[in-house]
Amino acid sequence: MMIAYVFFDSATGKPYGDVKRSFNTATRRAGIRDFHFHDLRHTFASHLVMAGVDITTVKELLGHRTLTMTLRYAHLAPSHKVKAVELLNETLTGSPTIQKLYNPVKAEVAINA
């Protein structure tokens, strides 16, 4: 049986009536402030980009018509930006990155993988 809904009652197969309202109730009860249902789209896009998924695929997954709109959603974590600069530095200078200097065991495992 194919279900056309993302959020549904597995016993009945019927969609939940108002996922957004349930989300708002859950965040309020958890004491989470200033986090909205729509923020999940931003989080989804950002994690895809940081995982190395190309921006065109992210655009398609979000259902956007333009890359400009997708770029508004895909926010990189500061640590991801640092890693990108370290990678460029290593490529240009042949010197190990800061991560390799501080985590030589992890770096060796990654190199030999």
C-alpha positions as CSV (number, residue, x, y, z in Angstrom):
1,M,0.0,0.0,0.0
2,M,1.5,3.3,-1.1
3,I,0.9,6.3,1.2
4,A,0.9,9.7,-0.4
5,Y,1.5,11.6,2.8
6,V,4.7,12.2,4.8
7,F,3.0,12.4,8.2
8,F,0.3,9.8,8.6
9,D,-1.3,7.5,11.2
10,S,0.2,4.1,10.5
11,A,-2.9,2.3,11.9
12,T,-5.4,4.1,9.6
13,G,-3.2,5.4,6.8
14,K,-4.9,8.8,7.1
15,P,-2.8,12.0,7.2
16,Y,-2.4,13.9,10.4
17,G,-4.8,16.9,10.3
18,D,-2.4,19.7,11.2
19,V,1.3,18.8,11.5
20,K,2.2,22.5,11.8
21,R,0.0,22.9,14.9
22,S,1.5,19.7,16.4
23,F,5.0,21.0,15.8
24,N,4.2,24.3,17.4
25,T,2.7,22.5,20.5
26,A,5.8,20.3,20.7
27,T,8.3,23.2,20.5
28,R,6.3,25.2,23.1
29,R,6.2,22.3,25.5
30,A,9.9,21.7,25.0
31,G,10.7,25.3,25.7
32,I,12.1,25.9,22.3
33,R,11.7,29.5,21.3
34,D,12.0,31.2,17.9
35,F,12.0,28.0,15.9
36,H,9.2,27.6,13.3
37,F,7.9,24.8,11.2
38,H,9.3,26.5,8.0
39,D,12.8,26.5,9.6
40,L,12.8,22.8,8.9
41,R,13.2,23.5,5.2
42,H,16.2,25.7,5.9
43,T,17.7,23.0,8.1
44,F,17.1,20.3,5.5
45,A,18.7,22.3,2.7
46,S,21.7,23.3,4.9
47,H,22.4,19.7,5.9
48,L,22.2,18.5,2.3
49,V,24.7,21.1,1.1
50,M,27.1,20.4,4.0
51,A,26.8,16.7,3.2
52,G,28.1,17.5,-0.3
53,V,24.8,17.2,-2.2
54,D,25.0,19.5,-5.3
55,I,22.8,22.6,-5.2
56,T,20.8,21.6,-8.3
57,T,19.6,18.4,-6.5
58,V,18.8,20.4,-3.3
59,K,16.8,22.8,-5.5
60,E,14.8,19.9,-6.9
61,L,14.2,18.3,-3.5
62,L,12.9,21.6,-2.2
63,G,10.7,22.1,-5.2
64,H,12.2,25.5,-6.1
65,R,12.1,26.9,-9.6
66,T,15.4,28.9,-9.2
67,L,18.8,28.4,-7.7
68,T,18.5,31.8,-6.2
69,M,15.7,30.7,-4.0
70,T,17.6,27.6,-3.0
71,L,20.6,29.6,-2.0
72,R,18.5,31.5,0.4
73,Y,17.7,28.3,2.2
74,A,21.2,26.6,2.3
75,H,23.1,28.1,5.2
76,L,26.6,26.7,5.9
77,A,27.7,26.1,9.5
78,P,30.8,28.1,10.4
79,S,32.8,24.9,10.9
80,H,31.9,23.8,7.4
81,K,33.4,27.1,6.0
82,V,36.6,26.6,8.0
83,K,37.0,23.1,6.6
84,A,36.6,24.5,3.1
85,V,39.3,27.1,3.6
86,E,41.6,24.5,5.2
87,L,41.1,22.1,2.2
88,L,42.0,24.9,-0.2
89,N,45.1,25.8,1.9
90,E,46.2,22.2,1.8
91,T,45.7,22.0,-1.9
92,L,47.7,25.2,-2.6
93,T,50.5,24.7,-0.1
94,G,50.8,20.9,0.4
95,S,50.7,21.6,4.2
96,P,48.4,19.6,6.5
97,T,45.2,21.2,7.6
98,I,44.6,22.3,11.2
99,Q,42.3,19.3,11.6
100,K,45.1,16.9,10.6
101,L,47.5,18.6,12.9
102,Y,45.2,18.3,15.9
103,N,43.7,14.9,14.9
104,P,46.5,12.9,13.3
105,V,44.9,9.5,14.0
106,K,41.6,10.5,12.4
107,A,43.5,12.0,9.5
108,E,45.5,8.8,9.0
109,V,42.4,6.7,9.0
110,A,40.8,9.0,6.5
111,I,43.8,8.9,4.2
112,N,44.0,5.1,4.3
113,A,40.3,4.6,3.7
